[in-house]
Amino acid sequence: MDIVSIVNSPEVVAARTAAVREALLRESPNVTGPNFARIAGSDLERLFGLYDLHFFDGWLARTAEVKAGGAVTFRLSSTMTRAGGKTITTRRMGPKGEWLFRHEIAIASRLLFMTFRDVERPVVVCGLQCADRLDALQRIMEHEIIHLIEMMIWEESSCSAFAFKRLAANIFGHRDTMHALVTPREKAFVRHGVAVGGMVEFNLQGRRLVGKVNRIHQRATVLVEDSQGTPYTDGRRYLKFYVPLERLSAMTGQEG
């Protein structure tokens, strides 16, 4: 199959992505609805297999077996908070002195589950508006499949390059390479009014503390000025606290 020469019409893309969606909803024990509440690594493997069947006639699996000496592996990541997905390629020396490449696709499960939940706004992935969580997952998987194709053909991949954008547009109808999933920072601001750089207060063992939000991930990293703390580049000393977002109260002004 000459992957580089594929040009699918919008009608073909719509029909095939719908077939993939319907099959996953039918076959998966976890992805049972458009805004599924749970997912497993086996669902990613199943989704990839359905794309391989409907778009590539098994070329992805066959090529991975030949060039990598094994199947593509899949992983859900609860720590990825910027990218919706990531394709990781490692290499090892084969028995005949050849390089064998191992490919893994990771999907940001935490971003998926924050999207279509607490924050109501349009969600655009790869330049296409998504109606639900499964839509977003499909667009992310499609994006990672293009990365995989490039790695298996050219051993390098960049979604900012023209070649990547052309493949993504021709095969899946993508109009962009970015995603607009809900991030921990956005959710923290919408639900709690907490933002990086903002002042917050919280209680610790009956003591009221006031500090600045330095980072937001699963919890907020709050820096509280203290003479016994660690020195920072601003010339002040801070104690660092990791505080659940629901325990923080945003302050409209600054103290000190």
Helices and strands as residue ranges (DSSP letters): G 3-5, H 10-27, H 41-56, H 59-68, E 73-77, E 85-93, E 99-108, H 109-114, E 123-125, E 128-130, H 133-154, H 162-172, H 184-192, E 199-204, E 207-216, E 220-231, E 237-243, G 245-247, E 249-250
